[in-house]
């Protein structure tokens, strides 16, 4: 969950990139690492298998300016996409302030997308949370593929509740920063609303 360090004047939030294997979660972080200025980004840590898939998680801290006089830091994580790393997904998701669900637009990945979305819902539920009360952005990745599934089809299958969504190509970088900015804004709005309710 969000952390406030008054001594260091630092406000930290945790963003988790979730989705099926090879959907582009790690590539999102790689592109952000390229986009952010050197003084804004920390080291991108990737724990991968020999096949270049994420084994445990990827992690990158990003310093994103000021918020009410505090430095705003986002800790960005990815989860492993393969279903047999279910317990690792759950651990990485714990305490997330926001989630980017990275969906693969390749037609052969429809079932993998559905399974990963179900996994997200189940893991949030295990922490007493739901997809309705956690800021989530659905990123439809690989939209540059000639065979990409129609957006309307993916929306109907993966996003019947109408969560905020964006189209992207993490390979080219298109939509990557937009996704990051959107989830961060949703997280900050959500935290402000929680604070307002606590004071009421």
ROSE-4610 file (N, C-alpha, C; in Angstrom, 1 decimal, always signed):
// ROSE-4610
residu = [X/X/X/X/X/X/X/X/X/X/X/X/X/X/X/X/X/X/X/X/X/X/X/X/X/X/X/X/X/X/X/X/X/X/X/X/X/X/X/X/X/X/X/X/X/X/X/X/X/X/X/X/X/X/X/X/X/X/X/X/X/X/X/X/X/X/X/X/X/X/X/X/X/X/X/X/X/X/X/X/X/X/X/X/X/X/X/X/X/X/X/X/X/X/X/X/X/X/X/X/X/X/X/X/X/X/X/X/X/X/X/X/X/X/X/X/X/X/X/X/X/X/X/X/X/X/X/X/X/X/X/X/X/X/X/X/X/X/X/X/X/X/X/X/X/X/X/X/X/X/X/X/X/X/X/X/X/X/X/X/X/X/X/X/X/X/X/X/X/X/X/X/X/X/X/X/X/X/X/X/X/X/X/X/X/X/X/X/X/X/X/X/X/X/X/X/X/X/X/X/X/X/X/X/X/X/X/X/X/X/X/X/X/X/X/X/X/X/X/X/X/X/X/X/X/X/X/X/X/X/X/X/X/X/X/X/X/X/X/X/X/X/X/X/X/X/X/X/X/X/X/X/X/X/X/X/X/X/X/X/X/X/X/X/X/X/X/X/X/X/X/X/X/X/X/X/X/X/X/X/X/X/X/X/X/X/X/X/X/X/X/X/X/X/X/X/X/X/X/X/X/X/X/X/X/X/X/X/X/X/X/X/X/X/X/X/X/X/X/X/X/X/X/X/X/X/X/X/X/X/X/X/X/X/X/X/X/X/X/X/X/X/X/X/X/X/X/X/X/X/X/X/X/X/X/X/X/X/X/X/X/X/X/X/X/X/X/X/X/X/X/X/X/X/X/X/X/X/X/X/X/X/X/X/X/X/X/X/X/X/X/X/X/X/X/X/X/X/X/X/X/X/X/X/X/X/X/X/X/X/X/X/X/X/X/X/X/X/X/X/X/X/X/X/X/X/X/X/X/X/X/X/X/X/X/X/X/X/X/X/X/X/X/X/X/X/X/X/X/X/X/X/X/X/X/X/X/X/X/X/X/X/X/X/X/X/X/X/X/X/X/X/X/X/X/X/X/X/X/X/X/X/X/X/X/X/X/X/X/X/X/X/X/X/X/X/X/X/X/X/X/X/X/X/X/X/X/X/X/X/X/X/X/X/X/X/X/X/X/X/X/X/X/X/X/X/X/X/X/X/X/X/X/X/X/X/X/X/X/X/X/X/X/X/X/X/X/X/X/X/X/X/X/X/X/X/X/X/X/X/X/X/X/X/X/X/X/X/X/X/X/X/X/X/X/X/X/X/X/X/X/X/X/X/X/X/X/X/X/X/X/X/X/X/X/X/X/X/X/X]
num = [1/1/1/2/2/2/3/3/3/4/4/4/5/5/5/6/6/6/7/7/7/8/8/8/9/9/9/10/10/10/11/11/11/12/12/12/13/13/13/14/14/14/15/15/15/16/16/16/17/17/17/18/18/18/19/19/19/20/20/20/21/21/21/22/22/22/23/23/23/24/24/24/25/25/25/26/26/26/27/27/27/28/28/28/29/29/29/30/30/30/31/31/31/32/32/32/33/33/33/34/34/34/35/35/35/36/36/36/37/37/37/38/38/38/39/39/39/40/40/40/41/41/41/42/42/42/43/43/43/44/44/44/45/45/45/46/46/46/47/47/47/48/48/48/49/49/49/50/50/50/51/51/51/52/52/52/53/53/53/54/54/54/55/55/55/56/56/56/57/57/57/58/58/58/59/59/59/60/60/60/61/61/61/62/62/62/63/63/63/64/64/64/65/65/65/66/66/66/67/67/67/68/68/68/69/69/69/70/70/70/71/71/71/72/72/72/73/73/73/74/74/74/75/75/75/76/76/76/77/77/77/78/78/78/79/79/79/80/80/80/81/81/81/82/82/82/83/83/83/84/84/84/85/85/85/86/86/86/87/87/87/88/88/88/89/89/89/90/90/90/91/91/91/92/92/92/93/93/93/94/94/94/95/95/95/96/96/96/97/97/97/98/98/98/99/99/99/100/100/100/101/101/101/102/102/102/103/103/103/104/104/104/105/105/105/106/106/106/107/107/107/108/108/108/109/109/109/110/110/110/111/111/111/112/112/112/113/113/113/114/114/114/115/115/115/116/116/116/117/117/117/118/118/118/119/119/119/120/120/120/121/121/121/122/122/122/123/123/123/124/124/124/125/125/125/126/126/126/127/127/127/128/128/128/129/129/129/130/130/130/131/131/131/132/132/132/133/133/133/134/134/134/135/135/135/136/136/136/137/137/137/138/138/138/139/139/139/140/140/140/141/141/141/142/142/142/143/143/143/144/144/144/145/145/145/146/146/146/147/147/147/148/148/148/149/149/149/150/150/150/151/151/151/152/152/152/153/153/153/154/154/154/155/155/155/156/156/156/157/157/157/158/158/158/159/159/159/160/160/160/161/161/161/162/162/162/163/163/163/164/164/164/165/165/165/166/166/166/167/167/167/168/168/168/169/169/169/170/170/170/171/171/171/172/172/172/173/173/173/174/174/174/175/175/175/176/176/176/177/177/177/178/178/178/179/179/179/180/180/180/181/181/181/182/182/182/183/183/183/184/184/184/185/185/185/186/186/186/187/187/187/188/188/188/189/189/189/190/190/190/191/191/191/192/192/192/193/193/193/194/194/194/195/195/195/196/196/196/197/197/197/198/198/198/199/199/199/200/200/200]
x = [+0.9/+0.0/+0.9/+0.3/+1.0/+1.7/+2.9/+3.7/+4.1/+4.0/+4.4/+5.6/+6.7/+7.9/+8.1/+7.6/+7.7/+9.1/+9.9/+11.3/+12.1/+11.8/+12.5/+11.6/+10.4/+9.5/+9.3/+8.9/+8.8/+7.4/+6.7/+5.4/+5.6/+5.4/+5.6/+4.3/+4.2/+3.0/+3.6/+2.8/+3.2/+2.2/+2.8/+2.1/+2.5/+1.6/+1.9/+1.3/+2.2/+1.8/+1.5/+0.3/-0.3/-0.8/-0.7/-1.2/-0.5/-0.9/-0.4/+1.1/+1.7/+3.1/+3.3/+4.4/+4.7/+3.8/+2.9/+2.0/+2.7/+3.8/+4.5/+4.7/+4.6/+4.7/+6.2/+7.1/+8.5/+8.9/+8.4/+8.7/+8.2/+7.0/+6.5/+7.5/+8.1/+9.1/+10.3/+10.7/+11.9/+11.7/+10.6/+10.3/+10.2/+9.6/+9.6/+11.0/+11.8/+13.2/+13.9/+13.6/+14.2/+13.6/+12.4/+11.7/+12.1/+12.1/+12.4/+13.8/+14.0/+15.4/+16.2/+17.5/+18.3/+18.1/+17.9/+17.7/+16.3/+15.4/+14.0/+14.0/+14.8/+14.7/+15.8/+15.4/+16.4/+16.7/+17.5/+17.9/+16.7/+16.6/+15.6/+16.1/+15.5/+16.0/+15.1/+15.7/+14.9/+15.4/+14.5/+14.8/+14.1/+14.9/+14.3/+14.9/+14.1/+14.6/+15.5/+15.9/+16.8/+16.0/+14.6/+13.8/+13.4/+13.9/+13.7/+12.3/+11.6/+10.3/+10.6/+9.8/+10.0/+9.8/+10.7/+10.7/+10.0/+10.5/+9.9/+9.2/+9.9/+9.3/+10.4/+9.9/+10.8/+10.4/+11.4/+11.2/+11.9/+11.3/+12.0/+11.3/+12.1/+11.6/+11.7/+10.7/+10.7/+10.3/+11.1/+10.8/+10.1/+8.8/+8.0/+7.6/+8.5/+8.2/+7.7/+7.0/+6.5/+5.0/+4.5/+3.1/+2.9/+2.3/+2.1/+3.4/+4.5/+5.7/+6.5/+6.0/+6.7/+7.2/+8.3/+8.8/+7.9/+7.4/+6.5/+7.4/+7.3/+8.0/+7.0/+7.2/+6.4/+7.3/+7.0/+7.7/+6.9/+7.5/+6.9/+7.3/+6.3/+6.6/+5.9/+6.4/+5.7/+5.5/+4.5/+4.4/+4.7/+5.1/+5.3/+4.0/+4.0/+2.8/+2.3/+3.3/+3.0/+2.1/+1.1/+0.1/+0.8/+1.9/+2.5/+3.3/+3.4/+4.0/+2.9/+1.7/+0.6/+0.9/+1.6/+1.9/+2.8/+3.7/+4.6/+3.7/+2.8/+1.9/+1.2/+0.7/-0.1/+0.8/+2.0/+2.9/+3.2/+3.6/+3.9/+2.7/+1.5/+0.3/+0.0/+0.5/+0.1/+0.5/-0.5/-0.2/-0.2/-0.6/-0.6/-1.6/-1.1/-2.0/-2.8/-2.2/-2.8/-2.3/-3.1/-2.7/-2.9/-1.9/-2.0/-2.2/-3.3/-3.5/-3.1/-2.0/-1.5/-2.0/-3.0/-3.6/-2.9/-2.7/-2.1/-3.1/-2.9/-3.9/-3.8/-2.8/-2.7/-3.9/-4.6/-5.8/-5.6/-4.4/-4.1/-3.9/-3.9/-3.7/-5.0/-6.1/-7.4/-7.6/-7.4/-7.7/-6.7/-5.4/-4.4/-4.8/-5.4/-5.8/-6.9/-7.9/-9.0/-8.5/-7.6/-7.1/-6.4/-5.6/-4.8/-5.8/-6.8/-7.8/-8.5/-8.8/-9.5/-8.5/-7.2/-6.2/-6.1/-6.1/-6.1/-7.2/-8.4/-9.6/-9.5/-9.0/-8.9/-7.9/-6.7/-5.7/-6.0/-6.7/-7.2/-8.2/-9.1/-10.1/-9.4/-8.3/-7.6/-7.1/-6.9/-6.5/-7.6/-8.9/-10.0/-10.3/-9.8/-10.0/-10.7/-11.2/-11.8/-11.4/-11.6/-11.2/-12.0/-13.1/-14.0/-13.4/-12.6/-12.1/-10.6/-9.9/-8.5/-8.4/-7.6/-7.5/-6.8/-7.5/-7.0/-7.1/-6.1/-6.1/-5.8/-6.7/-6.4/-5.7/-4.5/-3.7/-3.8/-4.4/-4.5/-3.2/-2.3/-0.9/-0.9/+0.2/+0.5/-0.6/-1.1/-2.1/-1.5/-0.1/+0.5/+0.5/+0.1/+0.0/-1.0/-0.7/-1.8/-3.0/-2.7/-3.8/-4.4/-4.1/-4.6/-6.2/-6.6/-8.0/-8.7/-10.0/-10.7/-10.9/-10.7/-10.8/-12.1/-13.2/-14.5/-14.7/-14.0/-14.1/-13.3/-12.2/-11.4/-12.1/-12.7/-13.4/-14.6/-15.3/-16.4/-16.0/-14.9/-14.4/-13.7/-12.8/-12.0/-12.4/-13.2/-13.5/-15.0/-15.9/-17.3/-17.7/-16.9/-17.2/-16.8/-16.1/-15.8/-14.6/-13.7/-12.5/-11.8/-11.0/-10.3/-9.3/-9.2/-8.4/-7.7/-6.6/-5.8/-5.2/-5.0/-4.3/-2.8/-2.0/-0.5/+0.2/+1.5/+2.5/+3.7/+4.0/+5.2/+6.4/+6.3/+7.5/+8.0/+7.1/+7.4/+7.4/+6.8/+6.6/+5.3/+4.5/+3.3/+2.3/+1.8/+0.8/+1.4/+2.7/+3.3/+3.3/+3.8/+3.8/+2.4/+1.5/+0.1/-0.6/-0.2/-0.8/-0.2/+1.0/+1.7/+1.0/+0.9/+0.3/-1.2/-1.9/-3.3/-3.5/-2.7/-2.8/-2.3/-1.3/-0.8/-1.9/-2.6/-3.6/-4.8/-5.1/-6.2/-5.9/-4.6/-4.2/-4.2/-3.7/-3.7/-5.1/-6.0/-7.4/-8.0/-7.7/-8.3/-7.8/-6.5/-6.0/-6.6/-6.8/-7.4/-8.8/-9.6/-10.9/-11.0/-10.0/-9.9/-9.7/-8.7/-8.4/-9.6/-10.3/-11.5/-12.5/-12.8/-13.7/-13.3/-12.0/-11.5/-11.7/-11.6/-11.7/-13.2/-14.1/-15.5/-16.2]
y = [-1.2/+0.0/+1.2/+2.4/+3.6/+3.9/+4.5/+4.8/+6.2/+6.8/+8.2/+8.3/+8.8/+8.9/+10.4/+10.9/+12.4/+12.9/+12.0/+12.4/+12.6/+11.8/+11.9/+12.7/+13.1/+13.8/+13.0/+11.7/+10.8/+10.0/+10.0/+9.3/+8.2/+7.0/+5.8/+5.1/+4.7/+3.8/+2.6/+1.5/+0.3/+0.0/-0.2/-0.5/-1.9/-2.8/-4.1/-4.3/-4.8/-5.2/-6.6/-7.0/-8.3/-8.8/-10.1/-10.6/-11.9/-12.5/-13.8/-13.7/-14.9/-14.9/-14.3/-13.6/-13.0/-12.0/-11.4/-10.4/-9.0/-8.8/-7.6/-6.8/-7.5/-6.8/-6.3/-7.2/-6.8/-5.7/-5.9/-4.9/-3.5/-3.4/-2.2/-1.5/-2.2/-1.7/-1.3/-2.1/-1.7/-0.4/-0.2/+1.0/+2.2/+2.0/+3.1/+3.5/+2.5/+2.7/+3.5/+3.3/+4.1/+5.5/+5.6/+6.9/+7.9/+7.4/+8.2/+8.7/+10.0/+10.5/+9.7/+9.7/+8.9/+9.3/+10.6/+10.9/+10.5/+10.1/+9.7/+8.2/+7.4/+6.0/+5.4/+4.2/+3.4/+2.3/+1.3/+0.2/-0.7/-1.2/-2.2/-3.6/-4.2/-5.6/-6.6/-7.5/-8.6/-9.9/-10.7/-12.1/-13.0/-13.5/-14.3/-15.7/-16.6/-17.9/-17.9/-19.1/-19.2/-18.8/-18.9/-18.6/-17.2/-16.4/-14.9/-14.6/-15.5/-15.2/-14.9/-14.0/-13.6/-14.8/-15.0/-16.2/-15.7/-14.7/-14.2/-12.9/-11.8/-10.5/-9.6/-8.6/-7.5/-6.3/-5.4/-4.3/-3.1/-1.9/-0.7/+0.5/+1.2/+2.4/+3.6/+4.5/+5.7/+6.9/+7.9/+9.2/+10.1/+10.5/+11.1/+12.6/+13.3/+14.7/+14.9/+16.0/+16.4/+16.2/+15.9/+15.8/+16.4/+17.6/+18.3/+18.4/+18.7/+18.9/+17.7/+16.5/+15.3/+14.8/+14.1/+13.4/+12.2/+12.0/+10.9/+9.8/+8.6/+7.5/+6.4/+5.8/+4.6/+3.4/+2.4/+1.1/+0.2/-0.1/-0.8/-2.3/-3.2/-4.6/-5.3/-6.4/-7.3/-8.7/-9.4/-10.8/-11.8/-13.0/-14.0/-14.4/-14.6/-14.8/-16.3/-17.2/-18.6/-19.0/-19.8/-20.2/-21.0/-21.7/-22.5/-21.6/-20.3/-19.4/-18.6/-19.3/-18.7/-18.0/-18.8/-18.3/-17.0/-17.0/-15.8/-14.6/-14.8/-13.7/-13.1/-14.0/-13.6/-12.7/-13.2/-12.5/-11.1/-11.0/-9.7/-8.7/-9.3/-8.4/-7.8/-8.4/-8.0/-6.5/-5.7/-4.3/-3.4/-3.9/-3.1/-1.9/-0.7/+0.4/+0.5/-0.1/-0.1/-1.2/-1.6/-2.7/-2.3/-2.7/-2.6/-4.1/-4.4/-5.7/-5.7/-6.3/-6.3/-7.5/-7.3/-8.3/-8.5/-9.7/-10.0/-10.0/-9.2/-9.1/-10.2/-11.1/-12.2/-13.1/-13.5/-14.4/-15.7/-16.3/-17.5/-17.3/-16.1/-15.8/-15.5/-15.7/-15.3/-16.0/-17.4/-18.1/-17.8/-17.5/-17.1/-15.8/-14.9/-13.6/-13.8/-14.7/-14.9/-15.6/-16.5/-17.2/-16.2/-15.3/-14.4/-13.4/-12.9/-12.0/-12.7/-14.0/-14.7/-14.9/-15.1/-15.2/-13.9/-12.7/-11.4/-11.3/-11.6/-11.5/-12.3/-13.6/-14.5/-14.1/-13.6/-13.2/-11.9/-11.0/-9.8/-10.2/-11.2/-11.6/-12.3/-13.0/-13.6/-12.6/-11.3/-10.2/-9.4/-9.9/-9.1/-7.9/-7.9/-6.8/-7.3/-6.4/-6.7/-5.8/-6.2/-5.4/-4.1/-4.1/-2.9/-1.8/-2.2/-1.2/-1.0/-1.5/-1.3/-0.6/+0.4/+1.1/+0.1/-0.2/-1.1/-0.5/-0.6/-0.2/-1.4/-1.6/-2.7/-2.2/-2.7/-2.3/-3.4/-3.1/-4.1/-3.9/-4.8/-4.7/-5.4/-5.2/-5.8/-5.4/-4.2/-3.7/-3.5/-3.6/-3.4/-4.7/-5.8/-7.1/-7.0/-7.5/-7.5/-8.4/-9.4/-10.3/-10.0/-8.8/-8.5/-8.7/-9.2/-9.4/-8.0/-8.0/-6.7/-6.2/-4.9/-4.4/-4.7/-4.6/-4.8/-6.2/-7.2/-8.6/-8.7/-8.1/-8.2/-7.5/-6.4/-5.6/-6.5/-7.1/-7.9/-9.1/-9.7/-10.9/-10.6/-9.6/-9.3/-8.1/-7.3/-6.0/-5.7/-6.6/-6.3/-5.2/-5.0/-3.9/-2.5/-2.4/-1.1/-0.5/-1.2/-0.6/+0.3/+1.3/+2.1/+1.3/+1.6/+0.8/+1.6/+1.1/+1.8/+0.7/+1.2/+0.3/+0.7/-0.3/-0.1/-1.1/-0.8/-1.7/-1.5/-2.3/-2.2/-2.3/-3.0/-3.2/-1.9/-1.1/+0.2/+1.3/+1.1/+2.1/+2.8/+2.6/+3.4/+3.0/+4.0/+3.7/+3.3/+3.1/+2.6/+3.7/+4.9/+6.0/+6.5/+6.4/+6.8/+5.9/+4.6/+3.6/+3.9/+4.2/+4.5/+5.7/+6.8/+8.0/+7.8/+7.0/+6.7/+6.0/+4.9/+4.2/+5.0/+5.8/+6.7/+7.7/+8.3/+9.2/+8.6/+7.4/+6.7/+6.3/+5.9/+5.6/+6.8/+7.9/+9.2/+9.6/+9.5/+9.9/+9.0/+7.7/+6.7/+7.0/+7.3/+7.6/+8.9/+9.9/+11.2/+10.9/+10.1/+9.7/+9.0/+8.0/+7.3/+8.2/+9.2/+10.2/+11.0/+11.4/+12.3/+11.6/+10.3/+9.5/+9.3/+9.1/+8.9/+10.2/+11.3/+12.6/+13.0/+12.4/+12.8/+12.2]
z = [+0.0/+0.0/+0.0/-0.3/-0.4/+0.9/+0.8/+2.0/+2.1/+3.2/+3.4/+4.4/+3.9/+4.8/+5.0/+6.1/+6.4/+6.6/+7.2/+7.4/+6.1/+5.1/+3.8/+2.8/+3.2/+2.3/+1.1/+1.3/+0.2/+0.3/-0.9/-1.0/-2.0/-1.6/-2.5/-2.8/-4.1/-4.5/-5.2/-5.1/-5.8/-7.0/-8.2/-9.3/-9.9/-10.1/-10.6/-12.0/-12.9/-14.2/-14.2/-14.6/-14.4/-15.8/-16.1/-17.4/-17.7/-18.8/-19.2/-19.7/-19.8/-20.2/-21.6/-21.7/-23.0/-23.6/-22.7/-23.2/-23.3/-22.7/-22.8/-21.5/-20.4/-19.1/-18.9/-19.1/-19.0/-20.0/-21.2/-22.3/-21.9/-21.2/-20.8/-19.9/-18.9/-18.0/-18.7/-19.7/-20.5/-21.2/-21.8/-22.5/-21.6/-20.4/-19.4/-19.0/-18.8/-18.4/-19.5/-20.7/-21.8/-21.9/-21.6/-21.7/-20.5/-19.3/-18.2/-18.2/-17.8/-17.7/-16.7/-16.8/-15.9/-14.4/-14.1/-12.7/-12.2/-13.1/-12.7/-12.4/-13.0/-12.9/-12.1/-11.5/-10.8/-11.7/-11.2/-12.0/-12.3/-13.5/-13.9/-13.6/-12.6/-12.2/-12.8/-13.6/-14.2/-13.8/-13.3/-12.8/-13.8/-14.8/-15.9/-16.0/-16.7/-16.9/-18.2/-18.6/-19.8/-21.0/-21.0/-22.1/-22.1/-21.2/-21.1/-20.6/-20.0/-19.4/-17.9/-17.4/-16.0/-15.0/-14.2/-13.2/-11.9/-11.3/-10.1/-10.4/-10.7/-11.0/-11.6/-12.2/-12.6/-11.7/-11.5/-10.6/-11.1/-11.1/-11.4/-10.6/-9.8/-9.2/-10.1/-10.0/-10.8/-10.0/-10.1/-9.3/-10.2/-9.9/-10.8/-10.5/-9.7/-9.4/-8.0/-7.8/-6.5/-6.4/-5.2/-4.8/-3.4/-3.4/-2.1/-1.3/-2.0/-1.3/-1.0/-1.4/-1.2/-2.6/-2.6/-3.8/-4.0/-5.3/-5.6/-6.3/-5.7/-6.2/-6.5/-7.7/-8.1/-8.1/-7.4/-7.5/-8.4/-9.6/-10.7/-10.7/-10.6/-10.6/-11.8/-12.2/-13.1/-12.4/-12.7/-12.2/-13.3/-12.9/-13.9/-14.6/-15.9/-16.6/-16.5/-16.4/-16.5/-15.3/-15.5/-14.5/-13.3/-13.6/-12.5/-11.5/-11.8/-10.8/-10.0/-9.9/-9.3/-7.9/-7.1/-5.7/-5.8/-6.8/-6.9/-7.3/-8.3/-8.7/-7.5/-6.6/-5.5/-4.5/-4.3/-3.4/-3.9/-5.2/-5.8/-5.8/-6.0/-6.0/-4.6/-3.6/-2.2/-2.0/-1.5/-1.2/-2.5/-3.6/-4.8/-4.7/-5.0/-5.1/-6.4/-7.4/-8.7/-9.6/-10.6/-11.4/-12.9/-13.7/-15.2/-15.6/-16.2/-16.8/-18.3/-18.6/-20.0/-20.7/-21.7/-22.4/-23.8/-24.2/-25.5/-26.6/-27.6/-28.7/-29.8/-29.6/-30.6/-30.4/-31.5/-31.4/-30.6/-30.7/-30.0/-28.5/-28.0/-26.6/-25.8/-26.5/-25.9/-24.6/-24.6/-23.3/-22.3/-22.6/-21.7/-21.0/-21.8/-21.2/-20.2/-20.6/-19.7/-18.4/-18.5/-17.3/-16.4/-17.0/-16.2/-15.5/-16.2/-15.6/-14.4/-14.6/-13.5/-12.3/-12.6/-11.6/-10.8/-11.5/-10.9/-9.9/-10.4/-9.5/-8.3/-8.5/-7.3/-6.3/-6.8/-5.9/-5.2/-5.8/-5.1/-4.0/-4.3/-3.4/-2.2/-2.4/-1.3/-0.3/-0.7/+0.2/+0.7/+0.4/+0.8/+0.0/-1.2/-2.1/-3.4/-4.2/-5.5/-6.6/-7.8/-9.0/-9.0/-8.3/-8.2/-7.3/-6.4/-5.4/-5.5/-6.5/-6.8/-8.1/-8.3/-9.6/-10.5/-11.7/-12.7/-14.0/-14.8/-16.2/-17.1/-18.1/-19.0/-20.2/-20.5/-21.6/-22.7/-23.8/-24.9/-25.7/-25.5/-26.1/-27.4/-28.1/-29.4/-30.5/-30.4/-31.4/-32.7/-32.8/-34.1/-34.9/-34.3/-35.0/-36.1/-37.3/-38.4/-38.0/-37.2/-36.8/-35.5/-35.0/-33.6/-33.6/-32.4/-32.2/-32.2/-32.7/-32.7/-31.2/-31.1/-29.7/-29.1/-29.8/-29.3/-28.7/-29.4/-28.9/-27.6/-27.5/-26.3/-25.1/-25.4/-24.4/-23.9/-24.8/-24.3/-23.5/-23.8/-23.1/-21.8/-21.8/-20.7/-19.8/-20.4/-19.6/-19.7/-19.3/-19.3/-18.3/-17.3/-16.3/-16.8/-17.9/-18.4/-17.7/-17.3/-16.6/-17.6/-17.2/-18.1/-19.0/-20.2/-21.1/-22.1/-22.6/-23.6/-24.6/-25.8/-26.8/-26.8/-27.0/-26.9/-27.8/-28.0/-28.6/-27.8/-26.8/-25.9/-26.7/-27.9/-28.7/-29.3/-29.7/-30.3/-29.3/-28.1/-27.1/-27.1/-28.2/-28.3/-27.2/-26.5/-25.4/-24.1/-24.0/-22.8/-21.7/-22.1/-21.1/-20.8/-21.8/-21.5/-20.5/-20.6/-19.6/-18.2/-18.1/-16.8/-16.2/-17.0/-16.5/-16.1/-16.8/-16.5/-15.2/-15.0/-13.7/-12.6/-12.8/-11.7/-11.3/-12.2/-11.9/-11.2/-11.6/-11.0/-9.5/-9.3/-8.0/-7.1/-7.5/-6.7/-6.5/-7.4/-7.2/-6.2/-6.3/-5.3/-3.9/-3.8/-2.4/-1.9/-2.7/-2.2/-1.8/-2.5/-2.1/-0.8/-0.6/+0.6/+1.8/+1.6/+2.6/+3.0/+2.0/+2.2/+3.0/+2.7/+3.5/+4.9/+5.1/+6.5/+7.3/+6.7/+7.4/+7.6/+6.8/+6.9/+8.2]
